[in-house]
Amino acid sequence: MVDARLPAEWLGSIRIDNLSDRAFRILAGALMWCNGQGTDGAIPARYTKYLHPDGEDQSAFDELQAAGIWRRTDDGYILPGWSEDLHQSTAEEVERYRDGARRRQKAYRDRQRAAAHSTEIPDAVTRDVTMNVGTGQLKSLKRASAYATGDDSRDVTHNAPSPHCAKHPGGTRQPCGACARARAAFEAGPRPIPSRAWDCNLDGHKLVADGTCAVCTHRPGKASVA
């Protein structure tokens, strides 16, 4: 889009001030039409009807010609001194500006595409990363944990509910307080808290959801010796 200019020097200009309002409006319309069409001030006669909402006005045309703002040609009118006197952009200047704007826009889009392409992760890199994630990595992390032990199978069997203590995993006929507590915990519910010979006198009761102790015969509201 090309804008027409109304130079500030026209304020107070005798030549412009002497124009009637209708003639000045036709002049403004002529500037806008020539800039939009890129004619450098030439207005064919068939288009003068677009310069004012009421159409052509020959007296206003003659007024503009008398003021030296435009002159008649074989095919219409022309505004002399289009770039020097009227300070309007020529069609060549407008085309150079548009061409430069197109080049700048293309360069900007090329930079955007190059930046987007540089941030993409190649498939080979992604494949290498995922290939390095496996049981070996997880195993090393598990060994680094503070809760890891040297014998995983022993931990699994220990965590399973059992009516016997850790010292007598198969049971014993001899009196064993730890086995008694393990039996009580085993009978208290399906999910006793795992322990190795918990002593409730020292460590306190290990309560489950219903308030019972997982390792002794303690029950809520009932006095018992742990």
C-alpha atoms as a printed R data frame, in Angstrom:
    type eleno elety resid chain resno       x       y       z
1   ATOM     1    CA   MET     A     1   0.000   0.000   0.000
2   ATOM     2    CA   VAL     A     2   1.308   3.456  -0.968
3   ATOM     3    CA   ASP     A     3   0.320   6.575   0.960
4   ATOM     4    CA   ALA     A     4  -0.222   9.983  -0.583
5   ATOM     5    CA   ARG     A     5   1.486  12.950   1.087
6   ATOM     6    CA   LEU     A     6   0.073  16.340   1.963
7   ATOM     7    CA   PRO     A     7   3.240  18.443   2.507
8   ATOM     8    CA   ALA     A     8   3.266  20.664   5.588
9   ATOM     9    CA   GLU     A     9   4.447  23.566   3.448
10  ATOM    10    CA   TRP     A    10   0.974  23.712   1.891
11  ATOM    11    CA   LEU     A    11  -0.312  25.225   5.138
12  ATOM    12    CA   GLY     A    12  -0.188  28.930   4.494
13  ATOM    13    CA   SER     A    13   0.671  28.489   0.808
14  ATOM    14    CA   ILE     A    14  -1.096  31.154  -1.260
15  ATOM    15    CA   ARG     A    15  -1.538  28.805  -4.202
16  ATOM    16    CA   ILE     A    16  -3.214  26.152  -2.057
17  ATOM    17    CA   ASP     A    17  -5.177  28.585   0.127
18  ATOM    18    CA   ASN     A    18  -6.779  30.145  -2.961
19  ATOM    19    CA   LEU     A    19  -8.302  26.796  -3.982
20  ATOM    20    CA   SER     A    20 -11.946  26.154  -3.216
21  ATOM    21    CA   ASP     A    21 -12.792  23.291  -0.905
22  ATOM    22    CA   ARG     A    22 -14.082  21.240  -3.834
23  ATOM    23    CA   ALA     A    23 -10.896  21.829  -5.864
24  ATOM    24    CA   PHE     A    24  -8.687  20.932  -2.877
25  ATOM    25    CA   ARG     A    25 -10.653  17.713  -2.354
26  ATOM    26    CA   ILE     A    26 -10.181  16.808  -6.024
27  ATOM    27    CA   LEU     A    27  -6.453  17.495  -5.612
28  ATOM    28    CA   ALA     A    28  -6.280  15.151  -2.599
29  ATOM    29    CA   GLY     A    29  -8.210  12.514  -4.564
30  ATOM    30    CA   ALA     A    30  -5.813  12.910  -7.512
31  ATOM    31    CA   LEU     A    31  -2.779  12.369  -5.246
32  ATOM    32    CA   MET     A    32  -4.275   9.209  -3.744
33  ATOM    33    CA   TRP     A    33  -5.354   7.787  -7.110
34  ATOM    34    CA   CYS     A    34  -1.974   8.388  -8.814
35  ATOM    35    CA   ASN     A    35  -0.043   6.889  -5.874
36  ATOM    36    CA   GLY     A    36  -2.285   3.833  -5.796
37  ATOM    37    CA   GLN     A    37  -1.999   3.276  -9.552
38  ATOM    38    CA   GLY     A    38   1.683   4.195  -9.875
39  ATOM    39    CA   THR     A    39   1.133   6.699 -12.706
40  ATOM    40    CA   ASP     A    40   3.523   9.395 -11.415
41  ATOM    41    CA   GLY     A    41   0.792  12.058 -11.568
42  ATOM    42    CA   ALA     A    42  -0.934  11.100 -14.829
43  ATOM    43    CA   ILE     A    43  -4.742  10.827 -14.696
44  ATOM    44    CA   PRO     A    44  -6.562   9.540 -17.801
45  ATOM    45    CA   ALA     A    45  -9.803  11.413 -18.529
46  ATOM    46    CA   ARG     A    46 -11.946   8.311 -17.927
47  ATOM    47    CA   TYR     A    47 -10.804   8.185 -14.270
48  ATOM    48    CA   THR     A    48 -11.352  11.822 -13.249
49  ATOM    49    CA   LYS     A    49 -14.873  10.867 -12.145
50  ATOM    50    CA   TYR     A    50 -13.349   8.989  -9.171
51  ATOM    51    CA   LEU     A    51 -11.600  12.046  -7.736
52  ATOM    52    CA   HIS     A    52 -14.718  13.429  -6.015
53  ATOM    53    CA   PRO     A    53 -17.831  11.687  -4.628
54  ATOM    54    CA   ASP     A    54 -20.052  13.880  -6.831
55  ATOM    55    CA   GLY     A    55 -18.108  13.025  -9.975
56  ATOM    56    CA   GLU     A    56 -16.487  15.401 -12.429
57  ATOM    57    CA   ASP     A    57 -16.521  19.154 -11.915
58  ATOM    58    CA   GLN     A    58 -15.047  21.029 -14.858
59  ATOM    59    CA   SER     A    59 -14.935  24.343 -13.020
60  ATOM    60    CA   ALA     A    60 -12.817  22.775 -10.266
61  ATOM    61    CA   PHE     A    61 -10.587  21.196 -12.928
62  ATOM    62    CA   ASP     A    62 -10.087  24.603 -14.516
63  ATOM    63    CA   GLU     A    63  -9.325  26.073 -11.089
64  ATOM    64    CA   LEU     A    64  -6.557  23.524 -10.501
65  ATOM    65    CA   GLN     A    65  -5.159  24.183 -13.962
66  ATOM    66    CA   ALA     A    66  -5.177  27.951 -13.380
67  ATOM    67    CA   ALA     A    67  -3.264  27.446 -10.115
68  ATOM    68    CA   GLY     A    68  -0.626  25.440 -12.020
69  ATOM    69    CA   ILE     A    69  -1.255  22.310  -9.930
70  ATOM    70    CA   TRP     A    70  -2.208  20.199 -12.952
71  ATOM    71    CA   ARG     A    71  -2.468  20.663 -16.666
72  ATOM    72    CA   ARG     A    72  -4.521  19.139 -19.435
73  ATOM    73    CA   THR     A    73  -3.076  16.449 -21.720
74  ATOM    74    CA   ASP     A    74  -4.381  14.643 -24.799
75  ATOM    75    CA   ASP     A    75  -5.718  11.833 -22.601
76  ATOM    76    CA   GLY     A    76  -6.669  13.663 -19.403
77  ATOM    77    CA   TYR     A    77  -4.571  15.535 -16.847
78  ATOM    78    CA   ILE     A    78  -1.137  15.354 -15.244
79  ATOM    79    CA   LEU     A    79   0.224  16.743 -11.985
80  ATOM    80    CA   PRO     A    80   3.582  18.365 -12.916
81  ATOM    81    CA   GLY     A    81   6.510  18.174 -10.543
82  ATOM    82    CA   TRP     A    82   5.186  14.929  -9.052
83  ATOM    83    CA   SER     A    83   8.247  14.171  -6.904
84  ATOM    84    CA   GLU     A    84   9.996  17.600  -6.751
85  ATOM    85    CA   ASP     A    85   7.115  20.030  -6.190
86  ATOM    86    CA   LEU     A    86   4.398  17.731  -4.803
87  ATOM    87    CA   HIS     A    87   6.850  15.525  -2.817
88  ATOM    88    CA   GLN     A    88   5.237  12.229  -3.875
89  ATOM    89    CA   SER     A    89   7.006   8.894  -4.380
90  ATOM    90    CA   THR     A    90   7.669   7.841  -7.958
91  ATOM    91    CA   ALA     A    91   6.578   4.434  -9.256
92  ATOM    92    CA   GLU     A    92  10.242   3.410  -9.517
93  ATOM    93    CA   GLU     A    93  10.906   4.328  -5.883
94  ATOM    94    CA   VAL     A    94   7.838   2.411  -4.747
95  ATOM    95    CA   GLU     A    95   8.925  -0.671  -6.706
96  ATOM    96    CA   ARG     A    96  12.433  -0.510  -5.201
97  ATOM    97    CA   TYR     A    97  10.921  -0.279  -1.737
98  ATOM    98    CA   ARG     A    98   8.619  -3.231  -2.392
99  ATOM    99    CA   ASP     A    99  11.454  -5.306  -3.812
100 ATOM   100    CA   GLY     A   100  13.608  -4.561  -0.775
101 ATOM   101    CA   ALA     A   101  10.725  -5.488   1.533
102 ATOM   102    CA   ARG     A   102  10.294  -8.795  -0.324
103 ATOM   103    CA   ARG     A   103  14.007  -9.587   0.017
104 ATOM   104    CA   ARG     A   104  13.996  -8.739   3.729
105 ATOM   105    CA   GLN     A   105  10.930 -10.900   4.303
106 ATOM   106    CA   LYS     A   106  12.495 -13.822   2.419
107 ATOM   107    CA   ALA     A   107  15.740 -13.505   4.391
108 ATOM   108    CA   TYR     A   108  13.753 -13.471   7.634
109 ATOM   109    CA   ARG     A   109  11.823 -16.624   6.669
110 ATOM   110    CA   ASP     A   110  15.076 -18.350   5.668
111 ATOM   111    CA   ARG     A   111  16.604 -17.532   9.061
112 ATOM   112    CA   GLN     A   112  13.512 -18.856  10.829
113 ATOM   113    CA   ARG     A   113  13.639 -22.131   8.873
114 ATOM   114    CA   ALA     A   114  17.374 -22.515   9.540
115 ATOM   115    CA   ALA     A   115  16.895 -21.913  13.262
116 ATOM   116    CA   ALA     A   116  14.039 -24.423  13.435
117 ATOM   117    CA   HIS     A   117  16.109 -27.018  11.564
118 ATOM   118    CA   SER     A   118  19.113 -26.568  13.872
119 ATOM   119    CA   THR     A   119  17.005 -27.328  16.968
120 ATOM   120    CA   GLU     A   120  15.753 -30.668  15.646
121 ATOM   121    CA   ILE     A   121  17.365 -33.753  17.270
122 ATOM   122    CA   PRO     A   122  18.573 -36.256  14.640
123 ATOM   123    CA   ASP     A   123  17.004 -39.706  14.806
124 ATOM   124    CA   ALA     A   124  20.440 -41.275  15.239
125 ATOM   125    CA   VAL     A   125  21.070 -39.266  18.416
126 ATOM   126    CA   THR     A   126  17.670 -40.192  19.838
127 ATOM   127    CA   ARG     A   127  18.271 -43.843  18.995
128 ATOM   128    CA   ASP     A   128  21.678 -43.817  20.707
129 ATOM   129    CA   VAL     A   129  20.212 -42.279  23.855
130 ATOM   130    CA   THR     A   130  17.381 -44.799  24.119
131 ATOM   131    CA   MET     A   131  19.746 -47.707  23.423
132 ATOM   132    CA   ASN     A   132  21.786 -46.769  26.484
133 ATOM   133    CA   VAL     A   133  18.765 -47.033  28.783
134 ATOM   134    CA   GLY     A   134  18.311 -50.631  29.987
135 ATOM   135    CA   THR     A   135  18.591 -53.044  32.856
136 ATOM   136    CA   GLY     A   136  22.266 -52.283  33.284
137 ATOM   137    CA   GLN     A   137  21.572 -48.613  33.935
138 ATOM   138    CA   LEU     A   138  18.700 -49.343  36.296
139 ATOM   139    CA   LYS     A   139  20.744 -51.936  38.153
140 ATOM   140    CA   SER     A   140  23.560 -49.480  38.764
141 ATOM   141    CA   LEU     A   141  21.083 -46.917  40.066
142 ATOM   142    CA   LYS     A   142  19.569 -49.492  42.374
143 ATOM   143    CA   ARG     A   143  22.963 -50.378  43.830
144 ATOM   144    CA   ALA     A   144  23.604 -46.695  44.488
145 ATOM   145    CA   SER     A   145  20.405 -46.422  46.547
146 ATOM   146    CA   ALA     A   146  20.676 -46.279  50.313
147 ATOM   147    CA   TYR     A   147  18.038 -49.023  50.533
148 ATOM   148    CA   ALA     A   148  19.759 -51.438  48.167
149 ATOM   149    CA   THR     A   149  21.189 -54.705  49.512
150 ATOM   150    CA   GLY     A   150  23.615 -57.223  48.149
151 ATOM   151    CA   ASP     A   151  21.024 -60.011  47.937
152 ATOM   152    CA   ASP     A   152  17.806 -58.967  46.212
153 ATOM   153    CA   SER     A   153  16.175 -62.400  46.549
154 ATOM   154    CA   ARG     A   154  16.726 -62.396  50.285
155 ATOM   155    CA   ASP     A   155  14.913 -59.054  50.574
156 ATOM   156    CA   VAL     A   156  11.964 -60.362  48.568
157 ATOM   157    CA   THR     A   157  11.520 -63.468  50.727
158 ATOM   158    CA   HIS     A   158  11.991 -61.435  53.878
159 ATOM   159    CA   ASN     A   159   9.262 -59.003  52.825
160 ATOM   160    CA   ALA     A   160   6.729 -61.804  52.341
161 ATOM   161    CA   PRO     A   161   4.410 -62.408  55.345
162 ATOM   162    CA   SER     A   162   5.631 -65.288  57.522
163 ATOM   163    CA   PRO     A   163   4.517 -66.760  60.869
164 ATOM   164    CA   HIS     A   164   8.164 -67.408  61.788
165 ATOM   165    CA   CYS     A   165  11.025 -65.168  62.752
166 ATOM   166    CA   ALA     A   166  14.079 -64.527  60.594
167 ATOM   167    CA   LYS     A   167  16.185 -66.838  62.744
168 ATOM   168    CA   HIS     A   168  13.757 -69.744  62.311
169 ATOM   169    CA   PRO     A   169  12.306 -69.312  58.782
170 ATOM   170    CA   GLY     A   170  11.107 -72.921  58.824
171 ATOM   171    CA   GLY     A   171   9.740 -72.813  62.374
172 ATOM   172    CA   THR     A   172  11.075 -74.344  65.597
173 ATOM   173    CA   ARG     A   173   9.786 -76.512  68.450
174 ATOM   174    CA   GLN     A   174  11.819 -74.507  70.957
175 ATOM   175    CA   PRO     A   175  10.266 -71.471  72.719
176 ATOM   176    CA   CYS     A   176  10.992 -68.325  70.650
177 ATOM   177    CA   GLY     A   177   9.580 -64.898  71.472
178 ATOM   178    CA   ALA     A   178  10.402 -63.575  68.000
179 ATOM   179    CA   CYS     A   179   8.422 -66.424  66.413
180 ATOM   180    CA   ALA     A   180   5.510 -65.658  68.716
181 ATOM   181    CA   ARG     A   181   5.469 -62.034  67.649
182 ATOM   182    CA   ALA     A   182   5.766 -63.030  63.993
183 ATOM   183    CA   ARG     A   183   2.824 -65.392  64.412
184 ATOM   184    CA   ALA     A   184   0.741 -62.633  65.990
185 ATOM   185    CA   ALA     A   185   1.595 -60.266  63.161
186 ATOM   186    CA   PHE     A   186   0.832 -62.938  60.571
187 ATOM   187    CA   GLU     A   187  -2.589 -63.571  62.115
188 ATOM   188    CA   ALA     A   188  -3.340 -59.835  62.545
189 ATOM   189    CA   GLY     A   189  -3.792 -59.199  58.847
190 ATOM   190    CA   PRO     A   190  -2.695 -59.968  55.337
191 ATOM   191    CA   ARG     A   191  -0.212 -57.069  55.147
192 ATOM   192    CA   PRO     A   192   1.979 -56.967  58.259
193 ATOM   193    CA   ILE     A   193   4.805 -54.508  58.352
194 ATOM   194    CA   PRO     A   194   8.019 -56.387  57.538
195 ATOM   195    CA   SER     A   195  10.521 -56.552  60.353
196 ATOM   196    CA   ARG     A   196  13.335 -58.587  61.690
197 ATOM   197    CA   ALA     A   197  12.568 -59.366  65.332
198 ATOM   198    CA   TRP     A   198  10.957 -56.039  66.197
199 ATOM   199    CA   ASP     A   199  10.856 -55.419  69.944
200 ATOM   200    CA   CYS     A   200   7.807 -53.255  70.672
201 ATOM   201    CA   ASN     A   201   9.143 -52.499  74.161
202 ATOM   202    CA   LEU     A   202  12.066 -50.717  72.568
203 ATOM   203    CA   ASP     A   203  10.785 -49.443  69.246
204 ATOM   204    CA   GLY     A   204   7.091 -48.984  69.994
205 ATOM   205    CA   HIS     A   205   4.098 -50.628  68.362
206 ATOM   206    CA   LYS     A   206   3.948 -50.802  64.549
207 ATOM   207    CA   LEU     A   207   0.323 -49.877  63.926
208 ATOM   208    CA   VAL     A   208  -1.603 -50.732  60.776
209 ATOM   209    CA   ALA     A   209  -4.741 -49.089  59.366
210 ATOM   210    CA   ASP     A   210  -7.181 -50.549  61.919
211 ATOM   211    CA   GLY     A   211  -4.988 -49.495  64.849
212 ATOM   212    CA   THR     A   212  -3.626 -52.932  65.669
213 ATOM   213    CA   CYS     A   213   0.044 -53.681  66.047
214 ATOM   214    CA   ALA     A   214   1.565 -55.626  63.193
215 ATOM   215    CA   VAL     A   215   4.122 -57.432  65.367
216 ATOM   216    CA   CYS     A   216   2.368 -58.106  68.689
217 ATOM   217    CA   THR     A   217  -1.065 -58.682  70.182
218 ATOM   218    CA   HIS     A   218  -1.703 -55.019  70.901
219 ATOM   219    CA   ARG     A   219  -5.252 -53.938  69.932
220 ATOM   220    CA   PRO     A   220  -6.901 -50.498  70.264
221 ATOM   221    CA   GLY     A   221  -8.676 -50.066  73.585
222 ATOM   222    CA   LYS     A   222  -7.158 -53.267  74.957
223 ATOM   223    CA   ALA     A   223  -4.243 -53.343  77.314
224 ATOM   224    CA   SER     A   224  -1.599 -55.751  76.219
225 ATOM   225    CA   VAL     A   225   2.022 -56.422  76.844
226 ATOM   226    CA   ALA     A   226   4.196 -56.174  73.776
